[in-house]
């Protein structure tokens, strides 16, 4: 069995949470549990990639300290990374125990906050621990506290080892209905790569420089050779491949960055039909800047709108959820 401990405090000497996780680590070691601890404050530039460390864990402990309001930014960044890049199928099998100590106020709220967040991710609940500790010396003067922490650690081990079932909760039901990441067409391997790239500041900066260089290159080429976008042919293909029943209504504008007609293709998607026109004045919910080559790849089924955006082959402005819906509204790719 393996249990990961994610500590979201600042690492100061008199942080009561450090004492608690040290005690439970000793208990886990006595029970032959492999324990790996991640201090989020030490990996603040790499927090996004830590979602990948969940893949070999049977259970985790989310430990943080309430110093003035809430569980702190490092822990929230880690939970954001789990939501955006974590393997949801793996998370559904992982038990989580929240441990929150407070030096001011709000330890119960903090513990419930972590528990609710993990349940919305789809994870399994486990007994947590919280307390108000204004001075860490109370742990040394009261042996009963140490026995209580050890007992809690044993309960955490028992829950994970025996895979104790729990009743379903409304948090999980809500996340299944409103999750904006459900429709992302990414494999766990692609999510892992993306989280590593996002956490690498040098990589992100290099990508920005490359995009600027490519943009300048395309601008220079526009003055030398202009491509022709057959917007009427595009219009026919969109109307032919329209799929009813998606429940999406929106207006999409396609702006061709390498064509000289000066026409934008406006796609008006309704519940039962799709109408295309050449209009540069009507407002759109989503505006897409795209090259004719990229659009031709999408219409031929070699590329999707979402993958083209992720690869940087096109830019968009507006509701990203509506952009993802285009791959369901128009069936260009053969199944």
PyMOL commands that set and color helices and strands:
alter all, ss='L'
color gray80, all
select helices_A, chain A and resi 16-30+40-43+47-56+73-85+88-91+107-120+137-141+143-162+170-178+188-199+201-222+231-240+292-299+305-310+320-329
alter helices_A, ss='H'
color red, helices_A
select strands_A, chain A and resi 2-7+34-39+59-66+95-102+124-132+250-256+265-269+274-278+286-290+314-318
alter strands_A, ss='S'
color yellow, strands_A
deselect
rebuild
show_as cartoon
